[in-house]
Amino acid sequence: MLLVAIAAAIPGGLAAGRLIERFGPLRVLRTALLVAMIGIGLAVVAGVADQPELVWAVGPLGGAAIAAIWSADRVLMARLSPPRYFGEFYGLYATVGRFATILGPFMWGLVADILDFGQNAAPTGEPVSNIRAPLLRRDGPRPP
């Protein structure tokens, strides 16, 4: 499954690059996040409904979506960062990414095992967080 997702990420990243040039990084990033949320939702459905063959459709979808997210977020970061603080912004970006690498599995374990909600409940937190996030955002500069 991992190999299939990685294989889908390669053309997904290349396609995302073209889409970023045409539509801009913010639009591509939002669309890729939506596709990723749909993929996570389908993965939850596959687990709950005991449909393992659905996972073979979700893997490539997730791989392509993650590649698009990783492509678009870096371009968006470059456009939003003041040139004088470029290194500092990317350093913070990398630090937050490393923190998420540690916090993500911890939260999975907390939700699935310690709170005893089960493994199918843990992935539902990401789409809920993404739906809630626009309500928390503050108005700021728009990327070009």
C-alpha positions as CSV (number, residue, x, y, z in Angstrom):
1,M,0.0,0.0,0.0
2,L,2.8,2.4,0.9
3,L,4.5,1.8,-2.4
4,V,1.3,2.5,-4.3
5,A,0.8,5.8,-2.4
6,I,4.4,6.8,-3.1
7,A,4.0,5.9,-6.7
8,A,1.0,8.1,-6.9
9,A,2.8,11.0,-5.2
10,I,5.3,11.3,-7.9
11,P,2.9,12.3,-10.7
12,G,0.7,14.1,-8.1
13,G,3.6,16.4,-7.2
14,L,4.4,17.1,-10.8
15,A,0.8,17.9,-11.6
16,A,0.6,20.1,-8.5
17,G,3.5,22.1,-9.7
18,R,1.8,22.9,-13.0
19,L,-1.5,23.7,-11.2
20,I,0.4,26.0,-8.8
21,E,1.8,27.9,-11.7
22,R,-1.7,28.2,-13.3
23,F,-4.0,28.8,-10.3
24,G,-1.6,29.8,-7.5
25,P,-0.4,28.0,-4.4
26,L,-3.3,29.0,-2.0
27,R,-6.0,27.5,-4.3
28,V,-4.0,24.4,-4.9
29,L,-3.3,24.0,-1.2
30,R,-6.9,24.3,-0.2
31,T,-8.0,21.8,-2.9
32,A,-5.3,19.3,-1.9
33,L,-6.3,19.6,1.8
34,L,-9.9,19.0,0.8
35,V,-8.9,15.9,-1.2
36,A,-6.8,14.7,1.7
37,M,-9.8,15.1,4.0
38,I,-12.0,13.2,1.6
39,G,-9.4,10.4,1.5
40,I,-9.2,10.2,5.3
41,G,-13.0,10.1,5.4
42,L,-13.0,7.2,2.9
43,A,-10.3,5.4,4.9
44,V,-12.5,5.7,8.0
45,V,-15.5,4.3,6.0
46,A,-13.3,1.5,4.8
47,G,-12.3,0.6,8.3
48,V,-15.8,0.9,9.8
49,A,-17.5,-0.9,6.9
50,D,-14.8,-3.6,6.7
51,Q,-14.1,-2.8,3.1
52,P,-10.3,-3.3,2.7
53,E,-10.4,-3.0,-1.1
54,L,-11.5,0.7,-0.7
55,V,-8.1,1.3,0.9
56,W,-6.5,0.6,-2.5
57,A,-8.3,3.5,-3.9
58,V,-7.6,5.8,-1.0
59,G,-3.8,5.1,-1.0
60,P,-3.1,6.7,-4.4
61,L,-5.5,9.5,-3.6
62,G,-3.7,10.3,-0.4
63,G,-0.3,10.0,-2.0
64,A,-1.2,12.5,-4.7
65,A,-2.9,14.9,-2.2
66,I,0.1,14.8,0.2
67,A,2.5,15.6,-2.7
68,A,0.3,18.5,-3.8
69,I,0.2,19.8,-0.2
70,W,4.0,19.6,0.1
71,S,4.4,21.3,-3.2
72,A,1.9,24.1,-2.6
73,D,2.8,25.0,1.0
74,R,6.4,25.7,0.2
75,V,5.5,28.0,-2.7
76,L,3.0,29.8,-0.5
77,M,5.5,30.1,2.3
78,A,8.0,31.6,-0.1
79,R,5.4,34.2,-1.3
80,L,4.3,35.1,2.2
81,S,7.7,35.3,3.8
82,P,9.4,38.7,3.8
83,P,12.8,38.3,2.0
84,R,14.6,39.6,5.1
85,Y,13.2,36.8,7.3
86,F,13.1,34.0,4.8
87,G,15.4,31.7,6.7
88,E,13.6,32.3,10.0
89,F,10.2,31.6,8.5
90,Y,11.5,28.3,7.0
91,G,13.2,27.4,10.2
92,L,9.9,27.9,12.1
93,Y,8.1,25.9,9.4
94,A,10.6,23.0,9.8
95,T,10.3,23.1,13.6
96,V,6.5,23.0,13.5
97,G,6.8,20.1,11.1
98,R,9.1,18.1,13.4
99,F,6.8,18.9,16.3
100,A,3.8,17.5,14.4
101,T,5.8,14.4,13.6
102,I,6.0,13.8,17.4
103,L,2.6,15.1,18.4
104,G,0.6,13.3,15.7
105,P,1.4,9.7,16.8
106,F,1.0,10.8,20.5
107,M,-2.4,12.2,19.8
108,W,-3.3,9.0,17.8
109,G,-2.4,6.9,20.8
110,L,-4.2,9.2,23.2
111,V,-7.5,9.1,21.2
112,A,-7.3,5.4,20.2
113,D,-5.9,3.8,23.3
114,I,-5.9,6.0,26.4
115,L,-9.4,7.5,25.7
116,D,-10.5,4.1,24.4
117,F,-12.3,5.6,21.3
118,G,-10.7,3.0,19.0
119,Q,-8.5,3.3,15.9
120,N,-11.4,4.3,13.6
121,A,-12.2,7.4,15.7
122,A,-8.7,8.9,15.6
123,P,-8.6,9.9,11.9
124,T,-11.9,11.8,12.2
125,G,-10.1,14.5,14.2
126,E,-8.2,15.8,11.2
127,P,-11.2,16.7,9.1
128,V,-13.0,18.2,12.1
129,S,-9.9,20.3,12.8
130,N,-9.7,21.5,9.2
131,I,-13.4,22.4,9.2
132,R,-13.0,24.4,12.4
133,A,-9.7,26.1,11.4
134,P,-11.2,28.8,9.2
135,L,-13.3,29.9,12.1
136,L,-10.2,30.6,14.1
137,R,-8.1,32.4,11.5
138,R,-7.4,36.0,11.6
139,D,-7.4,38.3,8.6
140,G,-3.9,38.7,7.4
141,P,-2.0,39.4,4.2
142,R,-3.2,37.6,1.1
143,P,-0.5,35.9,-1.0
144,P,0.0,37.3,-4.5
